[in-house]
Amino acid sequence: MNHDATTLSAADHPAGRLSLWRRSRRWLLPLLGLVVLGLLLSHAHKVDWAGAWEALQRYPAMLLLGVWAITTASHALYGCFDLIGRRHTRHRVPRWRTWAIAVTSYAFNLNLGSLVGGIGMRARLYARAGLDEAVVAQIVGVSLATNWLGYGLLAGGLFAAGIITPPRQASIGADALRALGVLMILLAAAYVAACAFLRGRQWQLRGRRVRLPSARLAVVQLTLSTANWALMGCAMYLLLGRQVPYATTLSVLLAASIVGVITPIPAGLGVLEAVYLALLSGTVRQGALMGAVLAYRALYYLLPLAGGLVLYLLLERYAASHPLDTEADTPWRAQTP
C-alpha cells in the first residue's frame, strides 16, 4: 500500500483546515473592518440627510416615538433569527451575544448590503466568538431562510388575495402576480413539510453534517419572520397617516423589498421611493408619500445603523477582553469524519 497516497495532507485534515482558518482570519477580519468603514463613508454621501430631516419635522413627536418603538421591536425580533440558528446548530455562544451579533449585522445589512452585513459582519463577529466558518454558514443559512420564508408566506397571501394591482408598465400582470402568490405559499408549506418528513436526514457540507431544522423550529421561523414583516408594514402605515389600508401598505412594502434585493444598490437607495411612487402615486400626494418614505428610511435604516455601530464596537471590545473560547463551537465537531 502506498502510504503517501492514503495519508491526508495537513491542509486537508480537519484540524489543518481549522488551523488555516484561524491563521488567515487574523488579516481577513481586519480587512473586512476597513471595507465596512469605507462603505459607511461612501454610503453617508448618498443619503438625503436634509430631506429625511425635513420629513421627520413634519410629524408629531408622539407619532415618531411610536414608529420608532415599532422599528426597534422589528430589529429586536430579527435578532431572534440567530437564536433559532443557535438552537439548530447547538453552538455555545451565549444567547445575548448571539442576539447582539444578529441585530448588529441586520443594521449593516439594511444599509450596506447582505454581503457586508448579513454575511461579512456575522463572519467577523462569530469568528471573534470562536465559531468556524462552517457553523457560521449554517447560522446565516437559517437566518436567511427564516427571513424569506416568512416573507413568502405573508407576501404570497397578499398577492394571491389581489390586494395590490401592478402598474400598467409592469412586466407582470395581476393574474400572474396572484399565481406567484400561491406559489410562494406552497413553497413555505413545502419547507415545513420537508422539515417534518426529512427529520434526522443529514447531508455532508465541507466535512460537516448539515440537517434541516425540526418542524417545530420551522413553524417558529415562519411565525417570527411574518411578525417582523408585519411590524415593518405597520411602521409605514402610520407614517402614511393611515391614508392607505394596512394590507395595501404592507403589500407595497413587500414589493419594494424584493425589488431592493434584486437591485445591487446599498440600502436600495431610490428603489423604495420609486416603487412607492409607482404603486401609490394615485392614492397619496407625492409630497406626503416621499416624506413618509424618507421618514421610514431615517427610522428603520439610518437610526438603527447608528445603534448597530455602537453595538458593534461593544462586541469588538468584549471579544478583545475575552479570549476565544474553543468550547463555543458546535458539539458536532466530534462527529466530523
Secondary structure, DSSP 8 states (H G I E B T S, - for coil): --HHHHS--TTTSHHHHHHHHHHHHHHHHHHHHHHHHHHHHHHHHHS-HHHHHHHHHTS-HHHHHHHHHHHHHHHHHHHHHHHHHHHHHT--S-HHHHHHHHHHHHHHHHHH-TIIIIIIIHHHHHHHTT--HHHHHHHHHHHHHHHHHHHHHHHHHHHHTT-S---TTSSS-HHHHHHHHHHHHHHHHHHHHHHHHSTT-EEEETTEEEE---HHHHHHHHHHHHHHHHHHHHHHHHHTTT-S-HHHHHHHHHHHHHHHHHS-SGGGTTHHHHHHHHHHTTTS-HHHHHHHHHHHIIIIIIHHHHHHHHHHHHHHHHHHHS---GGGS-GGGGG--
